[in-house]
Every structure is written in C-alpha cells, then in structure tokens.
C-alpha cells in the first residue's frame, strides 16, 4: 500500500515536471493580453465600450492571421475580466491576469479608482499596463511599468476653468463631487485650486460632496443654489450627472453646468435627456465632425454596434494599438514571459510619439501623454459638438 | 429662512421614501418578528416593473402618459405583492414549518435580497435604465422656495399610504388578526384565525407598499440600477427601528426623522460628514431608548 502511494506520487510529480518543462520551453502560439474592464458596477457602459473596441481590434487583426512580430504572425488572445468598478475587484482581476492567465500586458482599468490600485499591482509584478481613461495623477506616478492614454486632471482642470470663465463670463463657481471616487475627488480639488488661483480666494462658493450610492442630493444642491454661483462644476460620473442636473433644475437652478471627461459616455443622454442639452464638458475627442482615421473608426464602430462610440472607446482603441505597437517593436516573442514583459515595457517607454484617433500624443518620462483636450457642447439631438480645442504649451 | 423651508421640503420628499419602505419592514416584523432584509430589493423590483410596464404602455400600446401612470401603479403593487408572497412561500414558510430559529430566517431573507439583485444583474445587465417622464414636471416657485408637482405627489402618497395602512391595522377584522398574531402566535390559531393566510396578507400589504415606493422613486430619481434598493433598504430599516419596529406610526415617523436628520446635517455641516453625524446622533438616541420612539420593551414569556 505504502509503495503504491509513493509510486503514485512520483508519477504525479513526474507528470507535473513534464508539464512545467513543456510550458517553459515551448514558444507561445498566441499573444495574450488582459483587459481589466468595468463590465458591471457603477459605470457598465465604460466596460462595454472597452470590450467592444478590443473585440473590433482582435477580429480585424486575427482576420489577417494575427499580429506580425519579427516576421511571424501570432493570433491575438484577449482575456476580459470584470472589475465591477470596485478597487478590490480590480486588484483581484489584475492578480488573476498576471499570475494565472500569464498575460503579456494589461489594458485597463479605465476608471481612476480602479486604475490607481491596479497600477500598483502591475508595477510590483513587473507587467506592463496601459490605462486608457484614467486621468488621476497617481495612476502612473513613480510607476515605470504603468502608462496611460488619457491626459491628466492637472491639465484638464485649467482647461475647464479657463473655458468656463470665458464662456459664462463667470467669477464664482460651486462644486459637487463624489467623495468615494478617486477621480471625482481629485478633479474637484484640482479644479478648486486652479479656480481660486485664477479668481482669488473664496470664489468657490460651495464645495460639496456625496457618497457613491446616494440618489438624493437636495440638501447639497440647496446649499449650492443658495450661494448663487455663476456656474456649477460637476466632476461626477455620468449616472450621477443625470440625477444631479435634474434635481438642480427642480430646485430652481437656471445657470450653466460644466463637467470633465467623466460625462462623456454614450449613455449620458439616454439617462439625462433634455436637461443636459446645452451644457459643456471637456473631453478627449469629439465624435461629431471627426475626420480621417477617427471618422473611419466611428463609422465602423457604429455599423457594428449601432451607436456612436464615446471617448472611452476611442481611448481604448489608442491604448490597445500603442500596446500592439510596442509588442511589434520588440521584434520577437520570448518564451520566457518575464523577459518578454520587460522587453514590452522598454518598448512602450521608447514610444515617444503616437498618432492616435484621439489626437497626436507625446509621452513624457512618467508615461503620461501630452495631448490636446477638446471642449464639447451637448446639442439638441444629443450629439457632442466640438467647441474648442486646448493644447498644452 | 427660505433656506430652512427649502430643506424642510427636501426632507419631506426624501423621508416619504424612507417612510414607505419602513412601513413594509415594520408590518412584516410586527406580525412575524422577521426582519425581511429582501424588502429593499422588492422595492427595486417595483421600480423595474414600473419601468418595463411604462415603456411598454407608452411605446407598443401607445397610451398617454396619464393613463400609463394610472395603470402602472396598481400593476406594480400587484407584481411586488406577488414577489413578496413568492418569497414567503419559497423561503420563509418552509423554515417556519420546520421551526427554525429566527436567525436563520433573517439570513435567508438576506440571501433572497442578493438573489433578486444579482438575478436582475444577470438577466438585464448592469446598464442603467432611464425612467420615462410620465408627468411633465412643473416647478412652482413661491416665496423663494422651489417645489415640483412630483415632490408634492410623493409626500401626499406617503401620507395616504400611512393612513390606509393605519386604518387596516387598527379598524378592520384582518388588522385585528394581524395584531393578534403579533401578540401571541401560538394562541391565536386556537381562536380560529388562520395564521398562514394572515401572514400572506401581511406580505401582500408590505410588498405592495414597496412597489408603490418603487414607482414614486423611479419617477423622482429616474436612473434605475440593480443595486438601488440596497442602501435605501438598509436606511429604511434603521428608520423603522428608530420609530420602534413593529409599530406603523413608528415607521412613518422614523422615516421622516431620519430624512430630516440627514438633510439637516448636510445643510449645516460639510456634506462629507453627513452620514457620520446623522448616524452618531441616532446611536446616542438608541442608547437612551433602544426600543425606538413608539416601541415597548417586550419581555420573554415563560
């Protein structure tokens, strides 16, 4: 009995060894890329945009036999994991992609509250990551393995402040933000700083917050409306925007709103309707009136999925293409995964300029792109109309 | 002064939702001593049923918004009553038959809530639904205050629902039977009262109230998501406890009390501290009066 047990164990160990050896020596047949996306939770439309875009890219490249790296074609294998738009789930999804699925690199998460912790994991486990949509400074700061495709809040806040000052002839403002969301809080803080530096201290008349699951904002809004600001800055996610704008109107606020890129979801108008018409927000690209490669992308996306892609889709397109470009630049697929990851990271850091559909971008030493922002106006028919483009000096 | 009265109006609207949901909690607790934690999710089901019924009536059937509203209110209440009764049949009654401890029934209720939430997520997806505007919102402005017709309707509905429930429980025969079961569930069958039938009736009433709250909520805050019932359900439960769970007046009062506290705190202090201060105050209140405003301490019968 005892002997048989030992024999069995030995056989098992032998099998395992063989498997491991086979796993190590064999060259991978596909290029595995992980997608850490918000398919459920607060912002499901963001996850949907990201996944749809990635599927478009995968189908297109695999139809040609795969991505050509060093003269050989490798089919793409994309693995999508839902991070429920929660920080802890984003970390779990990252660990699974990096450790279990053995992906070469990761795209996502999109929202800052997930991208900041997930970026920490990727940096620690030495896996290259690009966040398409995260604008929070901390996502890439001091993390050589983490990159992004979106501009930063520190750039976006002055864009919004300058535009609002000019457009509404505003001297004062009020801010309402989601305290439980990294993006919303950081954006509100940065905006407050920028505005007070520009207009003088005390010109942010009200600075109010709410929680992630709250649906009634009447107390905060009453406070804000009583302060009589010239305009209302709302760095909140699109699902909250729809509620806040409606409730503010019902409480008698008649002035303009201004928002950051978190407004720019294809779902905003479905939820907000006519209440959001005529408002402005800063974002990464404007679908209406786009030309060239951007128009081409919009047309194909629309034909395939039936609606105009939002900025998340466009940024995911760019982020994925930057990653594929880096893999191609490496020039070979190393059977050793960690060596390959290192090579991809170096290739990413070496991309100094990229011509994306959200515009031309240069990358700085931190892995952040230097690119232009646009301000759009929400038109009667729900389209986001290009109003102004602001580029960094 | 305007600022104060505006916030009173805000609190009245928000409190109406707490009160409507707390009424359902308190009814079931009063009769069964069961905390029906699935109640917040029955409220969510109500909002979704109202959404689907409203879009169907408006779109495919082509009815006017007014008729649609008149139809979806009873329809939603009926649907949520069915959900409540189904939960009672599937989850709670078998446990009661087996004489399971109350703790297990509460855990079962929690599970039922999770099943409703995640069932919705799996069936309908995570994407938000936008509730159509049935009644054109008119903003009335007087003396510096803003109030919408919707806000007034919500408050009136809550008061009416309370009045109806209070009448049923205190003035009718079936209400007498409900109070009887609450008093002594072992002796009451001996008087010829069928306990199961009364319990089903209680679930119909309580879940119907949740359905009504769901319709009103969807109209006032027209962004629906699968987890919308969770937090408001928890808070309404707290409201019911503050009022003295098991007492209808308590649920109604507790709902408004909680809303006044929350809105009051946000109006005076920075809104970041809203829940922290509001619930600390409630905690202090519970120290002084653990049975709530109207509750009576009940000693274990030997």
Interface residues (C-beta under 8 A of the other chain):
Chain A: X39 X40 X41 X44 X45 X47 X48 X179 X208 X209 X210 X211 X213 X214 X215 X216 X218 X219 X220 X222 X223 X226 X239 X242 X243 X246 X249 X250 X251 X252 X267 X270 X271 X273
Chain B: X2 X3 X6 X7 X10 X11 X13 X14 X121 X125 X126 X127 X128 X130 X133 X137 X139 X141 X146 X148 X150 X151 X221 X222 X223 X225 X227 X228 X230 X231 X232 X262 X263 X264 X266 X267 X270 X271 X272 X274 X275
